[in-house]
């Protein structure tokens, strides 16, 4: 998935590579274009949260350091099993989405991030009747969960 900003900046490295193809004396333009393509790929594409769904298990993973090129191999992963939650509440603060998984009256997981609209639609289809709207953002619950079980907050 490439966002609009990344696609817009692809013009520059592609233009530099085309400049080299047009006139081979611009060898430096080729190297600069290749380095810029690599940086755009690392910063634009690899920085996203990846979400997988397999046999009822939701897996969220992201790089540990969002904009660091040195630590790409280290990733943080949150695995949500289908039997660990019964209700799913969602809330939309400004441009992001927050999902709050509950097991009866106990907080199970908390996931928040930008651009989760497509995830919201898919969760409605995957779990009909379990997705509910929350009028309030459970900030206190998120803070308590971060202190008690930081592995369940993403």
Secondary structure, DSSP 8 states (H G I E B T S, - for coil): ---HHHHHHHHHHHHHHHHHHH-TT-HHHHHHHHHHHHHHIIIIITTS-EEEEETTEEEEEEESSTT-SS-TT-EEEEEE-GGG-SEEEEE--TTEEEEEEEETTEEEEEEEEES-HHHHHHHHHHSTTTEEE-SS--HHHHHHHHHH-GGGB-
